[in-house]
Amino acid sequence: MTRIIDADGHVMEQRGARGLSTYMPNGSRTGNVFPALDHLHGYHLRPVGPPTEDGESGEISRVIDRKVWLEFLEETGIEWSVLYPTSGLAMGRIVSEDWAVAACRAYNNWLYDQFTDGTSQLKGMALIPVQDPSEAAIELRRAVTELGFVGAMLPSNGEGIKAHYGSKIYWPLFEEAQRLNCALAVHGGSHHNFGGIDTYSVYYPVNALGHPFGIMIQAAGMVSHGTFERFPGLRVAYLEGGSSWVPFFMDRMDRAYGQSHYEVDLDGQHILGPNPDIKPSDYIKQKIESGNIYIGFDVDDEGLGDAVGRAGNKPFLYATDFPHESHDAELCIHESSELLAREDLSPADKQAIVADNAERFYGVKK
């Protein structure tokens, strides 16, 4: 039986007695901890499932707690999953630095208490206050060393993000992640401020474009500004944008670089990113080979075989996205079976993308 590891699952930050808001400091325990993802999510008509016990409709409205997650893993045969937020995907939108710090501490404590404590099958990915990189480094250290989390999420977009992640203001955070030997993952969720898509009145193209746009912007910033040169032990994944952006990204970066659009300092010396004697695509493949760069894919990506052919099989990470898209075990089993039956992937490719790469990225040994 093929080993499968879920590199990107999700929790639902339900309200109530065990809800996230009860973990906030006194005086801040009512209402929503996180802002809305953007002005585009939720404001569209779509088919929904039958009403659930709480009176809401749609599969995702049911309570997804630790018991449900462990049952899902048992039914699907998945060894373990790494848990990311749902409402907390909007972490980058928080403007108040103090609120961001409090929200991250509350979320991480809640995630530990309600999901990861006492089981090795559910592993936490922390939220950290990127609004204040020094505080982000402190919370990352606490989450990894005290709560046993495997790393932290970096929101791909939001008003509270000071700059792209290639900026030197994030060096203290990256230095701490490198010292802790833990994972960082850029994850989409908020899809506003990407030019013309703010005016779309139909949601599905917003979702289609917003995820890859956000992670491509951050990947380009980190590659071009020499992040992986300065922090050679850093491991970063770019999640939920599919795989087909990778060949496109490489081609566009090569074309611009080949036209001498790279930077020099005041003495005319080359700075930042790959040297002029290497194409960005080759540089990216070097960083993939050295274990710096990882990429999440969607199981139904038709272009996955092409992406593996271009970038190799080492960066790609399998994800259930449960309960967002793989709503139940039956659907997940069907999708993973189709993935393992693909003829454009070799057995070695499949072994890498459904298990081995996740172990390397998250630093979890069998």
C-alpha positions in Angstrom: 0.0 0.0 0.0 1.3 3.4 -0.9 2.1 5.7 2.0 0.3 9.0 1.8 0.9 12.1 3.8 -1.4 15.1 3.8 0.7 18.3 3.6 -2.2 20.7 3.8 -5.5 20.1 5.7 -7.6 22.6 7.5 -9.4 23.2 10.8 -12.6 25.2 11.2 -12.4 27.8 13.9 -15.8 27.1 15.3 -17.4 29.3 18.0 -18.9 28.3 21.3 -17.4 26.9 24.5 -14.4 25.5 22.8 -14.1 28.2 20.1 -11.1 30.3 19.3 -12.5 33.5 20.8 -12.4 32.0 24.3 -8.7 31.9 24.0 -8.3 35.6 23.4 -7.3 37.9 26.3 -10.0 39.2 28.7 -12.1 41.8 27.0 -11.5 40.5 23.5 -13.6 37.3 23.6 -16.6 38.3 21.6 -17.1 38.5 17.8 -14.6 37.3 15.2 -10.9 37.0 15.9 -10.1 37.3 12.2 -11.4 39.7 9.6 -13.3 38.5 6.5 -11.0 36.9 3.9 -11.9 39.7 1.5 -14.9 41.4 0.0 -15.2 38.6 -2.6 -15.6 35.4 -0.6 -19.2 34.4 0.2 -21.0 37.0 -1.8 -22.2 34.7 -4.6 -25.0 32.3 -5.1 -24.1 28.6 -5.4 -25.7 25.2 -4.9 -25.5 24.1 -1.3 -26.2 20.8 0.5 -29.1 20.0 2.8 -29.4 21.8 6.2 -27.1 20.4 8.9 -27.9 20.0 12.6 -26.8 23.6 13.4 -29.4 24.8 10.9 -26.8 25.9 8.3 -26.4 24.4 4.9 -23.5 22.9 3.0 -21.1 20.1 4.0 -18.5 22.4 5.5 -20.9 23.8 8.1 -20.7 20.7 10.3 -18.3 20.7 13.2 -14.8 19.5 12.1 -13.1 18.6 15.4 -10.2 16.3 16.3 -12.5 13.2 16.3 -13.7 13.9 12.8 -10.2 14.5 11.6 -8.8 11.3 13.1 -11.8 9.3 11.6 -11.0 10.9 8.2 -7.3 9.8 8.4 -8.3 6.3 9.4 -10.8 5.9 6.6 -8.5 7.3 3.9 -5.4 5.5 5.2 -3.4 8.8 5.3 -0.6 8.5 7.9 -0.7 12.1 9.1 -1.9 15.6 8.2 -0.6 19.1 8.8 -3.4 21.5 9.9 -3.8 25.0 8.5 -6.5 27.5 9.4 -9.7 28.6 7.7 -10.8 31.9 9.1 -7.1 32.4 10.0 -6.2 32.4 6.3 -7.1 36.1 6.7 -4.3 36.7 9.2 -2.5 39.0 6.8 -5.4 41.4 6.8 -5.1 42.4 10.5 -3.6 45.9 10.7 -3.3 46.2 14.4 0.1 44.7 15.5 -1.2 44.1 19.1 -4.3 42.3 17.9 -2.2 40.2 15.5 0.1 39.1 18.3 -2.9 38.2 20.5 -4.8 36.4 17.7 -1.8 34.3 16.8 -1.2 33.2 20.4 -4.9 32.4 20.9 -5.1 30.4 17.6 -2.0 28.4 18.4 -3.1 27.6 21.9 -6.5 26.6 20.6 -5.1 24.5 17.8 -2.9 22.7 20.3 -5.6 22.1 22.9 -8.3 21.1 20.4 -6.4 19.2 17.8 -2.7 18.3 18.1 -2.1 17.6 21.8 -1.8 13.9 22.4 -1.7 12.7 18.8 1.1 12.4 16.2 -1.3 12.1 13.3 -2.3 15.8 13.5 0.5 18.3 13.3 0.1 22.0 13.8 1.2 24.8 11.5 1.3 28.0 13.6 0.0 31.4 12.8 2.5 34.1 13.4 2.1 37.9 13.5 3.9 38.9 10.3 2.8 42.4 11.0 5.7 42.5 13.5 8.5 40.3 12.3 10.3 40.3 15.7 7.2 39.2 17.4 6.6 36.6 14.7 10.0 35.1 15.4 9.1 34.9 19.1 5.8 33.2 18.5 7.4 30.8 16.0 9.9 29.8 18.6 7.1 29.2 21.2 4.9 27.3 18.8 7.7 24.9 17.7 9.5 24.4 21.0 6.6 24.5 23.4 3.6 23.3 21.4 5.5 20.9 19.1 4.3 22.5 15.8 6.2 21.8 12.6 6.4 25.4 11.4 4.2 28.4 10.6 2.1 29.8 7.8 2.8 33.0 6.0 -0.3 34.6 4.5 0.2 35.4 0.8 -1.7 38.6 0.8 -3.2 41.2 3.1 -3.2 44.9 4.3 -1.2 44.0 7.4 1.8 42.5 5.5 4.5 45.2 5.6 6.3 44.1 2.4 6.9 41.0 0.2 8.7 38.2 2.0 11.9 38.9 0.1 12.2 42.1 2.1 15.0 42.2 4.7 12.4 43.2 7.4 11.7 39.5 7.6 15.3 38.4 8.1 14.8 38.0 11.9 11.9 35.6 11.2 13.8 33.6 8.6 16.9 33.4 10.8 14.8 31.9 13.6 13.1 29.4 11.3 16.5 28.3 10.0 17.8 28.0 13.6 14.7 25.9 14.6 14.9 23.9 11.4 11.2 24.2 10.9 9.0 24.8 7.8 7.4 28.0 6.6 4.5 27.9 4.1 3.1 30.7 2.0 -0.7 30.0 1.8 -3.4 31.9 -0.1 -6.8 32.8 1.1 -7.4 36.5 0.8 -7.7 37.4 -2.9 -8.3 41.2 -3.0 -6.0 43.9 -4.4 -4.9 41.9 -7.4 -5.8 44.5 -10.0 -9.0 44.0 -12.0 -10.2 40.9 -10.1 -11.5 43.2 -7.4 -14.3 44.1 -9.7 -15.4 40.6 -10.7 -18.9 39.8 -9.7 -18.5 36.1 -10.4 -16.4 34.3 -7.7 -14.8 31.2 -9.4 -12.2 33.2 -11.5 -11.3 35.1 -8.3 -10.5 31.8 -6.6 -8.8 30.5 -9.8 -6.4 33.4 -10.1 -6.1 34.6 -6.5 -4.3 31.5 -5.2 -1.5 31.3 -7.8 -1.1 35.1 -8.0 -0.5 35.5 -4.3 2.1 32.8 -4.0 3.8 33.7 -7.3 4.3 37.3 -6.0 5.9 36.0 -2.8 8.0 33.4 -4.6 9.3 36.0 -7.0 10.1 38.3 -4.1 12.1 35.7 -2.2 13.9 34.3 -5.3 14.9 37.7 -6.7 15.9 39.3 -3.4 18.3 36.5 -2.4 16.4 35.0 0.5 17.6 31.5 0.0 21.2 32.7 -0.5 21.1 34.5 2.9 19.3 31.6 4.6 20.5 28.4 3.0 18.7 26.2 5.5 15.3 27.8 5.0 12.5 25.6 3.8 9.5 27.4 2.2 6.4 25.9 0.5 4.0 27.8 -1.8 0.6 26.2 -1.3 -2.8 25.9 -3.0 -1.8 27.5 -6.3 -1.7 24.3 -8.2 1.3 23.1 -10.1 0.8 24.7 -13.6 2.1 28.1 -12.5 5.6 26.6 -12.1 6.6 26.3 -15.8 4.9 29.6 -16.5 6.8 31.3 -13.6 10.1 29.8 -14.8 9.6 31.0 -18.3 8.6 34.5 -17.4 11.5 34.9 -14.9 14.0 33.6 -17.5 12.7 36.0 -20.2 12.9 39.1 -18.0 16.3 38.1 -16.7 17.6 37.4 -20.2 16.8 41.0 -21.1 19.1 42.2 -18.3 16.3 43.4 -16.0 18.3 42.4 -12.9 19.7 44.9 -10.5 23.3 46.2 -9.7 24.6 48.2 -6.8 26.2 51.7 -7.1 29.5 50.1 -8.1 27.8 48.2 -10.9 28.1 44.8 -9.1 25.3 42.3 -9.4 23.1 42.0 -6.4 20.2 39.9 -5.3 19.0 36.5 -6.5 20.7 34.3 -9.0 24.0 35.5 -10.6 23.9 36.6 -14.3 25.5 33.4 -15.4 22.6 31.2 -14.4 19.0 31.4 -15.5 16.4 31.9 -12.8 14.7 28.6 -13.7 18.0 26.8 -13.1 18.5 28.7 -9.9 15.0 27.7 -8.8 15.8 24.0 -9.6 19.0 24.3 -7.6 16.9 25.5 -4.6 14.5 22.7 -5.1 17.3 20.2 -5.2 18.8 21.7 -2.0 15.4 21.4 -0.2 14.7 25.1 0.0 11.6 25.3 -2.2 8.4 23.2 -2.1 5.1 23.5 -4.0 1.6 22.3 -3.2 -0.4 20.9 -6.1 -4.1 20.1 -6.7 -4.8 16.4 -7.3 -6.7 17.1 -10.5 -4.0 19.3 -12.0 -3.8 18.2 -15.6 -0.4 20.0 -15.9 1.2 18.2 -12.9 3.1 15.8 -15.2 4.5 18.8 -17.2 5.4 20.6 -14.0 7.2 17.6 -12.6 9.0 17.3 -15.9 10.2 20.9 -15.7 11.0 21.2 -12.0 11.6 17.6 -11.0 9.6 15.6 -8.5 11.2 16.9 -5.3 9.2 20.0 -4.6 5.6 18.9 -5.0 3.4 18.2 -2.0 0.1 16.2 -1.9 -2.8 17.8 0.0 -6.3 16.7 0.8 -7.5 20.3 1.6 -10.0 18.6 3.9 -12.6 19.8 4.6 -12.5 22.6 2.1 -12.6 20.6 -1.1 -12.2 16.9 -0.2 -15.4 17.0 1.9 -15.3 13.4 2.9 -13.2 10.3 2.9 -14.9 8.7 -0.1 -14.1 11.7 -2.3 -10.5 11.9 -1.0 -9.9 8.2 -1.7 -11.3 8.6 -5.2 -9.0 11.5 -6.0 -5.9 9.9 -4.5 -6.6 6.7 -6.5 -6.8 8.7 -9.7 -3.6 10.5 -8.8 -1.8 7.2 -8.2 -3.1 5.8 -11.5 -1.8 8.6 -13.7 0.5 7.5 -16.5 2.3 10.8 -16.8 4.0 10.2 -13.4 6.5 7.5 -12.7 6.4 5.3 -9.6 9.3 7.4 -8.2 7.4 10.6 -8.9 4.3 9.3 -7.1 6.3 8.1 -4.1 7.9 11.5 -3.8 4.8 13.7 -4.1 2.5 11.7 -1.9 4.8 11.1 1.0 8.6 11.6 0.8 8.6 15.4 0.0 6.2 16.1 2.9 8.5 14.3 5.3 11.5 16.4 4.1 9.6 19.7 4.1 8.1 19.3 7.6 11.2 17.6 9.0 9.2 14.6 10.2 11.0 11.3 10.0 9.2 8.0 9.5 
